[in-house]
Amino acid sequence: MFFLKKVYFLVLLLGLSIMFTACETKNDDKVEVKKEKPISVNVYSLKEEPYPIWVDFSGKTQAVDEVMVISRVTGELKARLFMPGDTVKKDQILFEIDKREYQAVWDQKNAILQKDKASLNLAQANVKRYEPLVKEQLAPREKLDELVATQKQLEATIQADIAGVEAAALNLEYCEVRASIDGQIGKELVLIGNIVNAGTQLAKIVQTDFLYVNINPSAHEVALIQKYKSEEQPKVRVKLKGKKQINVEVIGKIDFIDNVSNTSTGTVAMRAKIANKNKVLYPGTFVELDLFVSDKIPILAVHPDQMYQNQQGQYVFVVDNNHSIETRQVESSYSNNDLVIIGKGLNVGDKVLVGTVKDLHNGLLVSEIEVDNPIKK
């Protein structure tokens, strides 16, 4: 029995020895775990620098000049002398109205004028003949006075005749309907053969070499533009709204800012005039307008690709003095496709992560590589 107890005790000691050895080996394994090598990331040290600042708005184009071609006389529309969509010049003949009636009126008025001119010539000759006779008392004064009165009456009649001939000539001229401006003409609104009256609308001409773009920024935005703009008439870039795949961009300048704000919307009417030489835009088109403010104001800004969003709002990744990643919540005062102006959360010298790195988290050790400013100037 004593021998069995001794054997059991030896077996127990052997088991405990093996267990302690295993624990020591396990603890040794933990100590020998190697630290991961810091990953390399690109960073940009923030500076206050001047950047080109463009503010974007939505707007609608409007023709600089447009007129409705109208008839100024009554008659049958005889001819159309353009093709719809043509570019026409000022004073170009567009329509012809039957002029026979107006030609007859002019002929009649002119004939009366010529008749009265002949009568005036006779009256002037009679006055000239009687004046020396009356002076020598060879003819009565009353006869001369009568002849002078007839002459003056005919002179007044001729003035009325001339006015009648000019009115007839004007109506005759109106039978040729001409363009009053340069521009692009639309389709005819009255078909050939119809009777038109004075005031009948025949077609519309739109001046398309230049266009207006109307926008309505808030009064606050207008105040900032007025305060910080570096040009008296800020330049603008205009693109088709929602059609970025179409390479359409035209340039212009702001030419009007209203002096009052809309009391119901708090906006201010603003207008740009743009060159449209290739006629790529049409009046009434919705467009996107970028307005240049300044490139001379130092600001703290990051590229939009450096901004992220979480439940607390916007944030960026920065590398702190311990070479580890830190999530920094920020507030932006303005942003567009090129930059985000930082209002709060970042300071000069902060190293902001540039580019995309997977599995970033607070406290991750990194090796930073300084790169160039990602914002295009």
C-alpha positions in Angstrom: 0.0 0.0 0.0 2.8 2.4 0.9 4.4 1.6 -2.4 1.3 2.5 -4.4 0.9 5.9 -2.6 4.5 6.7 -3.4 4.0 5.9 -7.1 0.8 8.0 -7.2 2.7 10.9 -5.7 5.5 10.7 -8.3 3.0 10.6 -11.1 1.2 13.7 -9.7 4.6 15.6 -9.4 5.4 14.6 -13.0 2.0 16.0 -14.3 2.4 19.3 -12.5 5.9 19.7 -13.9 4.6 19.1 -17.4 1.8 21.7 -16.9 4.1 24.4 -15.5 6.5 23.8 -18.4 3.6 24.2 -20.9 2.5 27.4 -19.2 6.0 28.8 -19.3 6.3 27.9 -23.0 2.9 29.7 -23.7 4.0 32.8 -21.9 7.3 32.8 -23.8 5.3 32.6 -27.1 3.4 35.8 -26.1 6.6 37.7 -25.4 8.1 36.7 -28.7 5.1 38.2 -30.8 6.6 40.8 -33.2 5.2 44.3 -33.7 3.7 45.1 -37.2 5.8 47.4 -39.3 4.2 50.9 -39.7 2.5 51.4 -43.1 3.5 54.2 -45.4 1.0 57.0 -46.0 1.1 60.2 -48.0 0.4 63.4 -46.1 0.2 67.1 -46.9 1.1 69.7 -44.2 -1.6 72.3 -44.2 -0.7 75.9 -45.0 -2.7 79.1 -45.5 -2.4 79.7 -49.2 -4.4 81.6 -51.9 -6.4 79.3 -54.1 -8.7 80.1 -57.0 -12.1 80.2 -55.4 -15.1 79.6 -57.7 -18.7 79.6 -56.4 -21.2 77.5 -58.3 -24.9 78.4 -59.0 -27.7 77.1 -61.2 -29.1 79.5 -63.7 -31.1 79.9 -66.9 -30.1 81.5 -70.1 -31.9 84.4 -71.7 -31.6 86.1 -75.1 -29.7 89.4 -75.0 -32.0 90.7 -77.7 -35.1 89.2 -79.3 -37.8 90.8 -81.5 -41.1 89.7 -82.9 -41.4 90.3 -86.6 -44.8 91.9 -87.2 -46.7 93.2 -90.2 -47.3 96.9 -90.3 -49.8 96.9 -93.1 -52.8 94.9 -94.1 -52.6 92.6 -97.2 -52.0 89.2 -98.6 -48.7 87.5 -97.5 -47.0 86.8 -100.9 -43.6 85.4 -100.1 -41.2 84.2 -97.4 -37.6 84.9 -98.2 -35.7 82.9 -95.5 -35.5 79.4 -94.2 -36.5 78.7 -90.6 -33.4 78.7 -88.4 -31.4 81.0 -90.7 -29.1 83.6 -89.4 -30.4 86.9 -90.7 -29.0 90.4 -90.9 -30.6 93.7 -89.9 -32.7 95.2 -92.8 -32.8 91.8 -94.6 -36.1 91.3 -96.4 -38.0 88.4 -94.7 -41.6 88.6 -96.1 -43.4 90.3 -98.9 -46.9 91.6 -98.7 -49.0 92.3 -101.8 -48.1 95.9 -102.6 -50.4 96.6 -105.6 -53.0 98.6 -103.6 -50.3 100.6 -101.8 -48.5 101.3 -105.1 -51.8 102.6 -106.6 -52.3 104.9 -103.6 -48.7 106.2 -103.9 -49.2 106.9 -107.6 -52.4 108.8 -106.9 -50.8 110.9 -104.2 -47.8 111.6 -106.3 -50.0 112.7 -109.3 -51.8 115.2 -107.1 -48.5 116.5 -105.8 -47.2 117.0 -109.3 -50.5 118.8 -110.3 -50.4 121.1 -107.4 -46.7 121.9 -108.0 -47.6 122.9 -111.6 -50.3 125.2 -110.2 -47.9 126.7 -107.8 -45.4 127.4 -110.6 -48.2 129.3 -112.4 -49.2 131.2 -109.3 -45.6 132.2 -108.6 -45.3 133.4 -112.2 -48.5 135.5 -111.9 -47.2 137.1 -108.7 -43.9 137.8 -110.3 -45.6 139.4 -113.3 -48.0 141.6 -111.4 -45.6 142.9 -108.8 -43.9 145.5 -111.1 -47.3 146.5 -112.6 -48.6 147.2 -109.2 -45.5 149.1 -108.3 -46.0 151.3 -111.4 -49.7 151.6 -110.6 -50.6 149.8 -113.8 -52.6 147.1 -112.0 -54.7 147.1 -108.9 -53.2 146.1 -105.6 -56.2 143.8 -104.9 -55.4 141.6 -107.9 -51.8 141.1 -106.6 -53.0 140.3 -103.1 -55.3 137.7 -104.6 -52.5 136.1 -106.6 -50.2 136.0 -103.5 -52.9 134.4 -101.4 -53.4 131.7 -104.1 -49.6 131.1 -104.1 -49.5 130.6 -100.3 -52.6 128.3 -100.5 -50.9 126.2 -103.1 -47.7 126.0 -101.0 -49.7 124.7 -98.0 -51.5 122.2 -100.3 -48.2 120.9 -101.6 -46.9 120.4 -98.0 -50.0 118.3 -97.4 -49.4 116.5 -100.7 -45.9 115.7 -99.7 -47.0 114.3 -96.4 -49.5 112.1 -98.2 -46.9 110.8 -100.7 -44.5 110.0 -97.8 -47.2 108.1 -95.9 -48.0 106.2 -99.1 -44.4 105.5 -99.7 -44.0 104.3 -96.1 -46.9 101.8 -96.5 -45.3 100.7 -99.7 -42.0 100.1 -97.9 -43.8 98.2 -95.2 -44.9 95.7 -97.8 -41.3 94.4 -97.5 -41.0 93.1 -94.0 -37.4 93.4 -92.8 -35.3 92.2 -89.9 -34.8 94.8 -87.2 -31.8 93.0 -85.6 -29.1 90.5 -86.5 -29.9 87.0 -85.1 -31.4 83.6 -85.7 -35.0 83.5 -87.0 -37.5 80.8 -86.1 -40.2 79.3 -88.3 -42.9 81.5 -89.8 -46.1 81.9 -87.8 -48.3 82.7 -90.8 -48.3 80.7 -94.0 -48.0 82.3 -97.4 -51.4 83.3 -99.0 -53.0 84.4 -95.7 -54.2 87.9 -95.1 -52.3 89.7 -92.4 -53.2 92.9 -90.6 -51.1 95.6 -89.0 -49.7 94.0 -85.9 -49.8 90.3 -87.0 -46.9 88.3 -85.6 -44.9 86.7 -88.5 -41.8 85.2 -86.8 -39.3 85.7 -84.0 -35.6 86.7 -84.3 -33.3 85.9 -81.4 -29.8 87.4 -81.0 -27.7 84.3 -80.0 -24.1 85.5 -80.3 -24.4 86.6 -76.7 -26.7 85.3 -73.9 -27.6 86.4 -70.4 -27.5 83.9 -67.6 -29.8 84.8 -64.7 -28.9 83.5 -61.2 -30.4 84.2 -57.7 -27.7 83.9 -55.0 -28.6 84.6 -51.4 -28.1 88.1 -50.1 -25.3 86.6 -47.8 -23.5 85.1 -50.8 -23.7 88.3 -52.8 -22.3 90.2 -49.8 -19.3 87.8 -49.6 -18.8 88.0 -53.4 -18.8 91.8 -53.3 -16.4 91.9 -50.3 -13.8 89.4 -51.6 -14.0 89.6 -55.4 -10.7 90.5 -57.1 -12.3 91.7 -60.3 -14.9 94.5 -60.8 -16.9 92.2 -63.1 -16.2 88.6 -62.0 -15.7 86.1 -64.8 -17.9 83.1 -65.1 -17.8 79.6 -66.6 -21.1 78.2 -67.9 -21.9 74.5 -68.6 -25.0 72.6 -69.5 -26.7 71.6 -66.3 -26.6 67.8 -65.5 -24.7 67.1 -68.8 -21.1 66.9 -67.7 -20.5 64.2 -70.3 -21.1 66.9 -73.0 -18.0 69.2 -73.3 -19.9 72.5 -73.5 -18.3 75.5 -71.7 -18.7 79.2 -72.4 -17.0 82.1 -70.8 -18.5 85.5 -69.7 -18.7 88.1 -67.0 -21.1 89.3 -64.4 -22.7 92.5 -65.8 -25.6 93.2 -63.4 -26.3 92.8 -59.6 -29.6 94.1 -58.4 -29.7 96.7 -55.6 -32.5 95.1 -53.6 -33.1 91.6 -52.3 -36.3 89.6 -52.7 -38.2 89.9 -49.4 -39.9 86.5 -49.7 -36.8 84.5 -50.8 -33.9 86.5 -49.5 -32.2 86.3 -52.9 -30.7 88.9 -55.1 -31.0 88.9 -58.9 -27.7 88.6 -60.6 -26.9 88.3 -64.3 -23.9 87.3 -66.4 -23.3 88.0 -70.1 -21.6 85.2 -71.9 -20.2 84.8 -75.4 -22.0 82.1 -77.5 -20.2 82.4 -80.8 -20.7 78.8 -81.7 -24.3 78.9 -80.7 -24.0 75.9 -78.4 -26.5 77.2 -75.9 -30.1 78.4 -76.5 -32.2 80.9 -74.6 -34.2 79.3 -71.9 -31.6 76.6 -71.1 -30.9 75.5 -67.5 -27.1 75.7 -66.9 -24.5 75.5 -64.2 -22.5 78.7 -63.6 -19.2 78.9 -61.8 -18.4 82.5 -60.6 -14.8 83.4 -59.9 -14.4 85.2 -56.6 -10.6 85.6 -56.0 -7.2 83.9 -56.0 -5.5 86.3 -53.6 -7.0 85.4 -50.2 -4.9 83.0 -48.1 -7.2 80.2 -46.7 -6.9 76.8 -45.0 -8.3 74.2 -47.4 -8.2 70.5 -48.3 -9.1 68.6 -51.4 -12.7 67.1 -51.4 -11.2 63.6 -51.7 -9.6 64.1 -48.2 -13.1 64.6 -46.6 -15.1 61.8 -45.1 -18.5 61.6 -43.4 -19.6 59.9 -40.1 -22.5 60.4 -37.6 -20.8 63.4 -36.1 -20.4 65.1 -39.5 -17.3 65.7 -41.7 -13.9 64.4 -40.7 -10.3 63.9 -42.1 -7.5 61.6 -41.2 -4.4 63.3 -39.7 -1.1 62.0 -38.5 -0.2 63.2 -35.0 3.2 63.8 -33.4 3.3 60.2 -32.4 3.1 59.0 -36.0 -0.3 57.5 -35.5 -3.6 58.0 -37.2 -6.2 60.4 -35.7 -9.7 61.1 -36.9 -10.4 64.8 -36.8 -13.9 66.2 -37.0 -14.0 69.4 -39.0 -16.4 72.1 -40.1 -16.3 73.6 -43.6 -17.3 77.1 -44.5 -17.5 76.5 -48.2 -16.8 73.6 -50.7 -16.8 72.9 -54.4 -15.4 70.3 -56.7 -11.9 71.6 -56.2 -11.5 72.4 -52.5 -13.1 72.5 -49.1 -12.4 75.7 -47.0 -11.9 74.7 -43.4 -13.7 76.7 -40.8 -12.9 74.7 -37.6 -11.0 71.5 -36.7 -7.7 71.9 -38.5 -4.7 74.2 -38.0 -1.7 75.2 -40.0 0.9 72.4 -39.9 -1.5 69.6 -39.4 -0.6 66.6 -41.6 -3.7 65.5 -43.5 -3.7 62.1 -45.1 -3.7 62.2 -48.9 -5.1 59.3 -50.9 -7.0 56.2 -49.9 -5.6 53.7 -47.4 -7.6 50.6 -46.3 -8.4 49.7 -42.7 -7.4 53.0 -41.1 -8.3 53.5 -37.5 -7.3 55.7 -34.6 -3.9 54.9 -33.1 -2.6 53.0 -36.2 1.1 53.6 -36.5 2.2 54.9 -39.8 5.2 56.2 -41.6 4.3 59.5 -43.3 5.6 60.7 -46.7 5.2 64.4 -47.4 3.7 65.0 -50.9 2.7 68.1 -53.0 -0.5 70.0 -52.4 -3.4 68.0 -53.9 -5.4 71.1 -54.7 -4.9 72.4 -58.2 -4.0 76.1 -58.4 
